[in-house]
């Protein structure tokens, strides 16, 4: 199983004992505001989601739980190649963890899995758009009413990052 270590983070495959920590994050409406599903109401919702992540990890997925100092703070990775996705607990926002994890996963998937990545972001999700662009993603298109979540239609901004254009040594302020 793949483990990625950065200066402050451990990115590892999901485990069944992650349930409580992942549920705490995925039941937070603010964290999942722009996610493709509504916030999880029950542990059973999260257990089903976590089990699919565990199974996909066993089949070679590049999807990771993010830990810092032994505490689960989020998820990042490519569940279905080449689309990247991520979320962080609110307690981890604004500390640079997202860019650190994103750059580590980009380097990992560009080292033998794919030569490009794709992201589909709700235009209202300015934090994720800034993060992806900071990592080198560029906008490739827009569409309206692409997904319905909780009875609300969402639009999409599509972004892409190609291996040939990615510079993993870009400074964090990049």
Secondary structure, DSSP 8 states (H G I E B T S, - for coil): ---EE-SS-EEE---GGGHHHHHHHHT-TTTTTTSSS----SHHHHHHHHHHHHHHHHTT-EEEEEEETTEEEEEEEEEETTEEEEEE-GGGTTSSHHHHHHHHHHHHHHTTT-SEEEEEE-TT-HHHHHHHHHTT-EEEEEEEEEEEETTEEEEEEEEEEEGGG--TT--TT-
